[in-house]
Amino acid sequence: MGMIFANVMAIYRRELQSYFASPFAYLIAGVFWLLSGFFFMAILLGEQGLIAQAALRDQLGITDPPIDVAYQFLSFFLGVLGSLSLFVLPMLSMGLYAEERKRGTLELLATSPITNWAVALGKLLGVVTFFVSMVFPLLIYQSIALGAADPPVRPDVLIMGHIGLVLMAAAILSLGMFVSSLTDSTILAAILTFALILLLWVIDLVAAGIGGPIGDALTHLSLIRNYNNLTQGILDVSSILLFISYILLGVFLTAQSIEALRFQRS
């Protein structure tokens, strides 16, 4: 067990170092921070932002229905972060295995003593950690802004929303890792991952058109529906289990994909 853990951590450190040494990864993070900051200002302080709308309601004497600016802002902003992640995450996952194929090092991984699932888990932990490092600065300035709210936002709502964001990101990255293991083209891996995630993002709309038991079953697979449950500060066990299931599915399929490559080479 100790050897397996050491192998996972070795792959994890290798993958994490590759992200923090990659100019492209910093470019992705920079664009993500720039767009996040823009929407943060627009939602909260823009001409049509929540503070301006609340001030207008006060001037007009409108008190019904009451609005909670802090909670509305958190809901809107987490929704924006989820949408931005839909575009950012495929670019982070596209090179997890495609680059190994291109450099010819995937065969070394496939034939190494390290198990395929340990390699996949280490790679996934590395890219998820890099994404968390991208989200952490946003969490800081959200906490500062929401700390001035009266009444203050409960910390558990803020934390649960960001846990939901990280879980959703891990699910998307895990599935993207599997897609990356199928091709040596990073661009193709990104496009296919985006298409897959977009399908899971809007599958509840497809389910509404189908209806019946099949439609109900498809609705539970929706990323956006389960993500919204967590961003509302609700500890929804079914949503958490769904994201964990996607993570495990991605790791399992990736390990099987590399095992198939090992079989072809033997």
LINTA-V61945 format. One line per field, one symbol per residue. burial: I if it has 24 or more other ideal C-beta (glycine too) atoms within 12 Angstrom, else O. A space follows every 50 residues. Layout:
# LINTA-V61945
burial = ???
This chain:
# LINTA-V61945
burial = OOOOOOIIOIIIOIIIOIIOOOOOIOOIIOOIIOIIIOIIOOIIOOOOOI IOOIOOOOOOOOOOOOOOIIIIIIIIIIIIIIIIIIIIIIIIIIIIIIII IOOOOIOOIIOOOIIIIIIIIIIIIIIIIIIIIIIOOIIOOIOOIIOOIO OOIOOOIIIIIIIIIIIIIIIIIIIIIIIIIIIOOIOOIIOIIIOIIIOI IOIIOOOOOOOOOOOOOOIIIIIIIIIIIIIIIOOIOOIIOIIOIIIOII IIIIIOIIOOIIOOOO
